[in-house]
């Protein structure tokens, strides 16, 4: 099997299963792991005897260091950045480190399901903040063992020894390589208390630009993505799915399908029952299993299926808009679910010199990961093997267990590098489908989704229509702010969110300008829709930032103020405001102002521009990170060109500046692509888009030639980096287009709106 | 990081792939090796590469020639394998990402690593193959010419792709200068 390397080999997995857990308990079970090592290894021979220091670190006798990467690598860089944290505290030369992907580390414990490796999911840009707390300790504990082993060997107190790049060094200069010490170190009891971590001034790896560990394999076509997993007797499965949520199969005629050479079977799979939480397959379907992808695709084309469309067969984007419009009428205010209310907006409005209003709309969005959903799964009576691109392996384990009945400890899950995530793979519906198919056959099955399947059966970013109002007094101060959002809320048919408010992941109570304007009202009006909703890169923020940062610009125009100056004025003095949501506990107005100022300085804000050009600025606080975009654009004849794109970003201490820069460039381009062209629309209850022709991601020639990234130097606790650079890119674009054209675009995507006007 | 390849060589193609004596079989070369194809001639090259030969570096992204994740070279020119039926490939020479390096890494592969282009990495093989075609036609492309590469990257690596193509052009020139110096 391709990619089958030491950490993933069966013998190794076996003793890792009895190994330690993470976060505090990392060291617990060390002895057990050690004992298993001794028992398990004699037959492997001395030459390849691994030397294990905890569950993440192995040091070879020759000094090579192997570090396990626990996260789901979806392009956000965790396969590089998380091992960097361990390597730093272990104090080794990064050039001697080899990184290996760890499988999902489910473990049965006395208290129920446990995580052998700690958090392995990828969501909410949390990998780095979580790992900052536990993985540095994993490295430090391993280093401590090596120090203690050296101390015994040299008969010198450990306190008089120090380490440097993979060696322990004594006061007289005696140097012992980790490889010489690891045998003794691995027999020691692990530390019972957290070790003191390095002074950041001594960092040699954290904060240094570090290339992607897999780059060579990627550029030579050797990397295995989930879709690349094969087995000798694998059957390829494609599924014809009901186009309607809660629809069902009336009849299937598969006679022609079964005649296709290579087709082996046609099976039905059951989707989520009407109205229930979307925990399994999304909709009913008919799976075609064949010896090749081509045969499976041809077989699917020949299926004759009669569907019963179900309760959402009349749904359309036009209808959605009309209902949103209706919901936002003042008469419906009583139906609003309050999200945050400060002061008295109505009173302030009555006293105001002027109130301005605007309405902004954002569409459903698909994730469109370049690697469509796929999974290789083999279900046998008492065990399951899954190889797939995942974002949430724990959920995959749970859903396979629910469908097959195989205990979770017997479900082996190998996460491959994933061809993008963007939140799509936080849903394991495709894993559920694969399991439903595979439990009906003894053979390994590879489920493949086509692009059409992917765009039509996604968990979409919620559709939102925002009604904004701001009241201004005689001194041109903003005295009241209201933001009422008619949306198909994210919290919908999701049992994991059942204890959370309806507005969770759709609106954020403490987002700017909350706490900065005395009279403030944020509310949700829930819009019915059958469409499944999911987390999409920077959930909630990817929509709210467009409304908020566009409207601030409109207020600036109304006040004849500079848009940057108004933002800075609203932020006021640097201080901490309470922030209850993800990314809190506080929002630092000073750090927000700093990224605005940095972006403005880089693009030389306020300079005289060529005719037809405009500058726009916008910023957002997302999951603990601060970002501001400044763009220079033109739109001659309605053709949008981004001449310069700047993003200033503050995510606290930077673990890998090369990775942060990549995420910032990528988030910016993702935002521009989304603002310009992307929307999922509905007609007769069906999604209308089917491929990149009608869901046109930005191509290279349409993207800015460069994205200039300004990284704010910081010693604050690190936030993640995957999502922060997206939300403000969208309003920065429309604000810049306003500056260039005096046309305010209030509905996304921009599409050909400007071409029609100009 | 160590740069030694950590993967074993790809498993050899299943024996059924080569039947040189079959009259009906369609002969073609892939990465310098001779193959003989006797399956459904309408099957796109993509599935022959992936399902049969297990050359999985060429990716499936759209199936309609829109995204370029499956870009390969056919007789040296970039082509989208998902819309290239096998019947069009008789006696043609196909190069996939696995066959691009010739002993040492192709300058584009070197540049891609140096500039650290990949994020998720899924589209990158196709991007590199499209860039190989471009550099062959135009050893010194400007931004506008590079911008004509229409392969999609969902992660937004485009700015680094541009830098890497320019860097590869430099590497190629450096190689040529060194070769020239030797003779």
Contacts between the chains, C-beta under 8 A, distances in Angstrom:
chain1	res1	chain2	res2	distance
A	2	B	7	6.3
A	2	B	8	7.5
A	2	B	10	7.0
A	2	B	11	7.3
A	2	B	56	8.0
A	3	B	7	6.4
A	5	B	6	6.3
A	73	B	120	7.9
A	74	B	120	6.1
A	75	B	118	7.9
A	75	B	119	3.9
A	75	B	120	2.9
A	75	B	121	7.1
A	75	B	155	5.0
A	76	B	119	7.5
A	77	B	119	7.4
A	94	B	1	6.8
A	95	B	1	6.8
A	95	B	2	7.0
A	96	B	2	7.6
A	97	B	1	6.4
A	97	B	2	7.8
A	98	B	1	7.1
A	98	B	2	5.6
A	98	B	6	6.9
A	99	B	1	7.1
A	211	B	1	7.3
A	211	B	113	6.8
A	211	B	116	4.4
A	212	B	116	5.8
A	212	B	118	5.7
A	212	B	121	7.8
A	213	B	1	5.2
A	214	B	118	7.6
A	214	B	121	6.9
A	215	B	112	7.0
A	215	B	113	4.5
A	215	B	116	6.4
A	215	B	117	7.8
A	215	B	118	6.0
A	216	B	3	5.9
A	216	B	5	7.0
A	216	B	105	7.9
A	216	B	109	7.9
A	216	B	113	5.9
A	217	B	5	7.6
A	217	B	6	7.3
A	217	B	7	6.4
A	218	B	112	8.0
A	218	B	118	4.7
A	218	B	121	3.9
A	218	B	124	5.5
A	218	B	125	7.7
A	219	B	97	7.7
A	219	B	105	7.5
A	219	B	108	7.8
A	219	B	109	4.4
A	219	B	112	4.5
A	219	B	113	6.1
A	219	B	117	7.9
A	219	B	118	7.2
A	219	B	124	6.2
A	219	B	125	7.5
A	219	B	128	6.2
A	220	B	5	7.8
A	220	B	57	7.3
A	220	B	97	6.7
A	220	B	98	7.0
A	220	B	100	7.7
A	220	B	101	6.2
A	220	B	105	7.3
A	220	B	109	6.4
A	221	B	55	7.4
A	221	B	56	7.4
A	221	B	57	2.0
A	221	B	58	7.2
A	221	B	96	6.8
A	221	B	97	3.5
A	221	B	98	4.7
A	221	B	125	4.9
A	222	B	5	7.3
A	222	B	7	4.8
A	222	B	10	7.7
A	222	B	57	7.0
A	222	B	98	7.7
A	223	B	121	6.0
A	224	B	56	7.3
A	225	B	56	7.9
A	225	B	59	7.6
A	225	B	121	7.9
A	225	B	122	6.1
A	227	B	56	7.9
A	227	B	59	7.5
A	227	B	60	6.7
A	228	B	50	7.8
A	228	B	56	3.8
A	230	B	51	7.8
A	230	B	54	6.0
A	230	B	56	7.6
A	236	B	51	7.1
A	261	B	40	7.4
A	292	B	43	7.7
A	292	B	47	6.2
A	292	B	51	4.7
A	292	B	52	7.5
A	293	B	47	4.9
A	293	B	50	7.2
A	293	B	51	5.4
A	293	B	60	7.9
A	294	B	40	6.6
A	294	B	43	4.4
A	294	B	44	7.2
A	294	B	47	4.5
A	294	B	51	7.2
A	368	B	154	6.3
A	369	B	120	7.8
A	369	B	122	7.9
A	369	B	154	6.4
A	370	B	59	7.5
A	370	B	61	5.5
A	370	B	67	7.1
A	370	B	69	6.1
A	370	B	120	6.7
A	370	B	122	4.3
A	370	B	123	5.1
A	370	B	152	7.0
A	370	B	153	7.4
A	370	B	154	4.6
A	370	B	155	7.8
A	371	B	59	7.2
A	371	B	61	7.7
A	371	B	120	7.5
A	371	B	122	4.7
A	372	B	60	7.4
A	372	B	61	7.6
A	417	B	120	7.2
A	417	B	121	6.3
A	418	B	120	6.4
A	419	B	59	7.3
A	419	B	120	5.2
A	419	B	121	7.3
A	419	B	122	3.0
A	419	B	123	7.8
A	420	B	120	4.6
A	420	B	122	6.4
A	420	B	154	5.0
A	420	B	155	6.4
A	421	B	120	7.7
A	422	B	154	7.5
A	448	B	60	7.5
A	450	B	63	5.7
A	451	B	61	7.0
A	451	B	62	4.6
A	451	B	63	6.2
A	451	B	64	7.6
A	451	B	67	7.9
A	452	B	63	8.0
A	658	B	116	5.5
A	662	B	116	7.0
A	662	B	119	5.7
A	662	B	157	7.3
A	662	B	160	7.2
A	663	B	119	7.7
A	665	B	156	6.1
A	665	B	157	7.4
A	665	B	159	5.5
A	665	B	160	7.1
A	666	B	119	5.7
A	666	B	155	4.7
A	666	B	156	3.8
A	666	B	157	6.6
A	667	B	156	7.3
A	668	B	156	7.0
A	669	B	156	3.0
A	669	B	158	6.4
A	669	B	159	7.9
A	670	B	154	7.6
A	670	B	155	7.7
A	670	B	156	5.3
A	673	B	156	7.3
A	691	B	62	5.5
A	691	B	63	7.7
A	691	B	64	5.5
A	691	B	66	6.0
A	692	B	62	5.4
A	692	B	64	7.8
A	692	B	66	4.1
A	692	B	67	5.5
A	692	B	152	6.4
A	693	B	64	7.4
A	693	B	66	6.0
A	697	B	152	5.0
A	697	B	154	6.1
A	698	B	156	7.8
A	699	B	150	5.3
A	699	B	151	7.8
A	699	B	152	6.4
A	700	B	146	7.1
A	700	B	147	5.3
A	700	B	149	5.6
A	700	B	150	7.4
A	700	B	151	7.5
A	700	B	153	7.5
A	700	B	158	4.4
A	700	B	161	6.6
A	700	B	162	7.4
A	701	B	144	7.9
A	701	B	147	3.5
A	701	B	148	6.2
A	701	B	149	7.8
A	701	B	150	7.4
A	703	B	156	7.1
A	703	B	158	4.7
A	703	B	159	7.6
A	704	B	159	7.4
A	705	B	143	5.4
A	705	B	147	7.7
A	705	B	159	6.7
A	705	B	162	6.4
A	706	B	159	4.8
A	706	B	162	7.7
A	707	B	159	5.7
